[in-house]
Amino acid sequence: MSGIPFDKLFRLDGRVALVTGAAGYLGRSISTVLAEAGAHVVLNGRSRDKVARLADALKERGLRASVAVFDVTDAQESVTVLRSLESEYGRLDVLINNAYQGRTGTVETATAADFNAAYDLTVTAAFRLIQTARPLLEKAARLNPAGSAVINIASMYGTVSPDPALYGDSGMNNPPFYGAAKSGLIQLTRYLACHLASSKIRVNSISPGPFPPREIVARNPDFYKGLCRRNPMGRIGDPDELRGPVLLLASDAGSYITGINLPVDGGWTAW
């Protein structure tokens, strides 16, 4: 594909994006960059107050955003929302599966129910949204030079194990079901990339590295220092550092990229 002017490569003007977990710690930066690039961003979450505040903040800047409050693990709610998007916009150019809710845990404390819940939210719900949104993604793909885009937010712990010595007695232990579910999401990404490429739907995943929320950093200074020492770049990530990778994969700039898992981890998984 050629001929797209450089100043249009990273633009999303006139396009529609759905972000799940949009008002979360990482979701907020993801949603904001899509809106800044010109997309109308549909903000999903289970808390109307949180997503409404984000939508208002974006609209105050002259950006385009709306709210879709639903639980992505609820099949009927997901279908209802996708139908409303079809009725209102007739297309979906970008789908970002970012929703996650879980708890810390260890080998001793993790339960089968934890694994089921993590997989249902991370893998099953993401697949169902992609499957349900496929007609809308295909419509958008026919209108965009680079097709449409699905981005699954995975994790570095989908490819490597947490170091138990790093977590110590911080209480912040990354649980066994989290990485197992994120690993499943990475493999789902590869599978769908191969099976949807003929429809011009690009499917990629991004694996953030250490991005602990600020309150955790403030509450656990030793844990924070350990994360920094473990990372080749010597620091943790800021959510805004996901903006560039997300925009690359969502826009025409990523026209020949599908099926990848992009680590954004300061080199963590390069050790």
VENDA-V615923 format. One record per residue. SS is DSSP state (@ for helix, = for strand, . for the rest). PHI is phi in whole degrees, -180 to 180 (NA if undefined). PSI is psi in whole degrees, -180 to 180 (999 if undefined). Layout:
BEGIN
SS,PHI,PSI / SS,PHI,PSI
END
This chain:
BEGIN
.,NA,133 / .,-146,174 / .,93,-1 / .,-83,123 / .,-58,146 / @,-56,-39 / @,-72,-6 / @,-106,-12 / @,-56,-42 / .,-103,11 / .,-89,149 / .,-127,29 / .,-59,133 / .,80,0 / .,-99,162 / =,-118,131 / =,-127,138 / =,-113,125 / =,-119,121 / .,-87,151 / .,60,39 / .,-69,-27 / .,-100,10 / .,-77,-176 / .,-60,-45 / .,-89,-35 / @,-60,-33 / @,-63,-45 / @,-68,-39 / @,-62,-48 / @,-63,-41 / @,-65,-43 / @,-68,-34 / @,-65,-42 / @,-66,-40 / @,-64,-28 / .,-83,-1 / .,109,-3 / .,-77,153 / =,-86,118 / =,-102,123 / =,-93,116 / =,-96,115 / =,-101,146 / =,-175,172 / .,-96,-13 / .,-104,110 / @,-61,-39 / @,-60,-45 / @,-66,-49 / @,-71,-32 / @,-67,-39 / @,-64,-40 / @,-67,-43 / @,-60,-43 / @,-63,-41 / @,-64,-39 / @,-70,-43 / @,-68,-30 / @,-63,-24 / .,-91,5 / .,84,14 / .,-94,166 / =,-107,125 / =,-155,151 / =,-143,173 / =,-116,138 / =,-134,97 / =,-89,111 / .,-162,160 / .,-92,117 / .,-65,-18 / .,-83,-6 / .,-94,110 / @,-61,-43 / @,-69,-40 / @,-62,-41 / @,-63,-44 / @,-63,-43 / @,-61,-44 / @,-67,-43 / @,-63,-36 / @,-65,-38 / @,-67,-35 / @,-67,-39 / @,-64,-42 / @,-66,-39 / @,-85,-40 / .,-116,-27 / .,74,9 / .,-165,161 / .,-144,113 / .,-88,-33 / =,-138,129 / =,-123,124 / =,-119,116 / =,-91,100 / .,-121,-11 / .,-63,134 / .,-159,140 / .,-145,126 / .,-158,-165 / .,-137,167 / .,-74,170 / .,174,172 / .,-135,178 / .,-58,-36 / .,-75,-32 / .,-101,-17 / .,-67,145 / .,-123,165 / @,-60,-36 / @,-63,-36 / @,-62,-44 / @,-63,-44 / @,-62,-44 / @,-67,-42 / @,-65,-43 / @,-68,-41 / @,-61,-44 / @,-76,-42 / @,-81,-42 / @,-106,-57 / @,-62,-47 / @,-65,-39 / @,-63,-45 / @,-62,-44 / @,-63,-40 / @,-64,-43 / @,-64,-45 / @,-61,-45 / @,-70,-36 / @,-83,-6 / @,-53,-47 / @,-59,-38 / @,-71,-38 / @,-66,-37 / @,-68,-38 / @,-63,-44 / @,-65,-38 / @,-60,-33 / .,-72,-15 / .,-102,-15 / .,-108,138 / .,-55,-38 / .,-102,11 / .,79,-161 / =,-108,172 / =,-138,137 / =,-117,131 / =,-126,121 / =,-101,126 / =,-88,107 / .,-99,-134 / .,-169,154 / @,-60,-27 / @,-80,6 / @,-84,-10 / .,-126,-23 / .,-132,163 / .,-90,146 / .,-62,146 / .,-88,112 / @,-60,-30 / @,-66,-30 / @,-69,-38 / @,-82,-33 / .,51,-130 / .,-104,27 / .,-69,-22 / .,80,3 / .,-102,19 / .,-52,128 / .,-73,126 / .,-81,159 / @,-65,-29 / @,-77,-22 / @,-67,-56 / @,-64,-35 / @,-63,-42 / @,-69,-42 / @,-67,-34 / @,-63,-41 / @,-62,-37 / @,-67,-37 / @,-64,-43 / @,-68,-38 / @,-60,-38 / @,-59,-48 / @,-62,-45 / @,-60,-51 / @,-69,-32 / @,-59,-43 / @,-71,-36 / @,-87,-16 / @,-110,-2 / @,-60,-36 / @,-68,-18 / @,-95,8 / .,62,33 / =,-106,114 / =,-89,133 / =,-126,119 / =,-136,164 / =,-127,154 / =,-120,133 / =,-113,96 / =,-64,149 / .,-93,-136 / .,-76,106 / .,-127,54 / .,-66,140 / .,-58,155 / @,-60,-35 / @,-67,-31 / @,-71,-41 / @,-60,-45 / @,-68,-33 / @,-83,-23 / .,-131,70 / @,-59,-36 / @,-68,-40 / @,-63,-43 / @,-60,-45 / @,-64,-36 / @,-65,-40 / @,-61,-43 / @,-65,-42 / @,-64,-35 / @,-74,-22 / .,-91,133 / .,-55,-33 / .,-84,-4 / .,73,22 / .,-158,170 / .,-90,170 / .,-91,157 / .,-106,138 / @,-51,-33 / @,-66,-15 / @,-76,-3 / @,-88,-12 / @,-62,-47 / @,-63,-52 / @,-59,-41 / @,-62,-45 / @,-67,-37 / @,-58,-49 / @,-76,-23 / @,-85,-23 / .,-104,179 / @,-67,-15 / @,-63,-24 / @,-101,31 / .,-58,-29 / .,-114,26 / .,-116,116 / .,-152,149 / .,81,11 / .,-97,158 / =,-115,112 / =,-96,109 / =,-73,132 / =,-124,79 / .,-138,14 / .,66,17 / .,94,6 / @,-52,-48 / @,-85,6 / @,-91,-10 / .,-61,999
END
